[in-house]
Amino acid sequence: MIDIISFAFRDGVWAPSQMAGRAAHDLAIPPQPWLETLAGVVVAAFPEPPSPRVALFRTAIESAVVESLPRMHHDLVDWLANGQNEIEERWPAPGIGSMSSSMHERRWPVVELETPQDVADLLGLDPRYLEWFADVRSLERTVSDEDLRHYNYHWRTKRRGGARLVEAPKQNLKYLHRRLLRSILDHVPPHDAAHGFRAGRSIQTFAAPHTGRRLVLRMDLRSFFTSVPVGRVFATYEAMGYPAAVAHVLTGLSTNATPEPVLHGAPGARIDPSTAAMLRGPHLPQGAPTSPALANLAAFGLDVRLRALARRFDATYTRYADDFAVSGDDEFAAGARRFVALATDIVRDEGFAVHPEKTRMQRAHQRQVLTGMTVNRHLNMERAELDRLRAQLHEAVHHGPAVANRRGHPNYRAHLEGRIGHVQATNPVRARKLWAMFDQISW
């Protein structure tokens, strides 16, 4: 709720009465004297509207609320107790301890690493090779010799147009990524609302909380992995307890800067300028084993804030990678458009972006679909998705998997097995027929 107030305060005339009016509107409450008092305190601290990314602005609002306004709207009290505090407890500011050469407090059972030499020992590397693989100077983007690059690059055409760049680390770097995943990232759980890329969760657990609801809202995050910049990855490793020198090396191992010739090779030679700018700088590469876990951790604050916003509308929030869903009944259905506007602001403030063309409001009389699963009354794979899978299996049986693999999945067999497994989780009878087709494929 603090973020809703801060957005409203900044979104117009910088004067207490107007600021309070906008905040009351966005909170869906009648005008409140405490809101104008709060706005007056903020204007006194900030005579001019601050940048949206100034952390002190949020701190000033929180301090004013906690110290000067004891009788607050109950929703605001709940958010202060369960929202922002949850972020701060999970990812505390590193403070002076981050400059130390030894680890500070470990909140999770990650491997202890106090120096870059410890990282080299963990990975079984000579320090000179560690420096080369970590590539903290982003030399990858300047190398023209394919043999000297750490990544294989492949443009994958999207079903609805456009293309996505897959940056797959080569064998040696992929091994290092998997070692980091097992030793560090597997031990740091993401937010409970995150269902992608984690053990015991799936598209079924992502979609199940939204069955039988009056309105199901689906929103999509644009360029999810690419949107996570090097600074956020560094802060994530540092928050795990690693000193700056170690976090610097781990960040270098986990991020990549795309070579310019690869960007020029995009299908149709067209790529969104903002996406191209993110790819040129160090970012999480889509295709690296560590990227899904790091993206989930980088989105922790986003998950906290969106779930808090959903609760304000008596709704349920879950996220699967770059898809997130919110569902509810009468209160949510009535305020869904306002929710979309506020959620879009939160997403932007957290450094991500909503893909507006993919936002879908699905009401009970319509087919409600999340990640290929219908959720109207109970979970079931969408008929169109089931037909596509059956057609792929048929083509693989009669013409071979190489022909059927039109989208270039690196492990097509595992891809098909996973998709049939999704069907089996909700419809075992159909899955048996699909497995029978799968068994006829000549691999």
Salt bridges, closest charged atoms under 4 A:
ASP3 OD1 - ARG58 NH2 2.98
ASP3 OD1 - ARG305 NH2 2.79
ASP26 OD1 - HIS25 ND1 3.09
ASP75 OD2 - HIS73 ND1 3.64
ASP75 OD1 - HIS74 ND1 3.23
ASP75 OD2 - ARG312 NE 3.50
GLU86 OE2 - HIS191 NE2 3.36
GLU86 OE2 - ARG307 NH2 3.75
GLU112 OE1 - ARG106 NH2 3.75
ASP126 OD1 - ARG128 NE 3.04
GLU146 OE1 - ARG149 NH1 3.33
GLU146 OE2 - LYS170 NZ 3.74
GLU167 OE1 - HIS283 NE2 2.86
ASP192 OD1 - ARG201 NH2 2.76
GLU260 OE2 - HIS264 NE2 3.68
GLU260 OE2 - ARG280 NH2 2.81
ASP303 OD1 - ARG319 NE 2.84
ASP323 OD1 - ARG218 NH2 3.01
ASP329 OD2 - ARG213 NE 3.70
ASP330 OD1 - ARG214 NH1 2.60
GLU331 OE2 - ARG312 NH1 3.80
ASP345 OD1 - ARG348 NH1 2.87
ASP349 OD1 - ARG53 NH1 3.62
ASP349 OD2 - ARG58 NH2 3.14
ASP349 OD2 - ARG305 NH2 3.07
GLU350 OE2 - ARG305 NH1 2.44
GLU357 OE1 - HIS355 ND1 2.87
GLU382 OE2 - ARG367 NH2 3.48
GLU385 OE1 - ARG388 NH2 2.67
GLU385 OE2 - ARG419 NH2 3.11
ASP387 OD1 - ARG383 NE 3.31
ASP387 OD1 - ARG390 NH1 2.96
GLU395 OE2 - ARG406 NH2 2.46
GLU417 OE2 - ARG413 NE 3.72
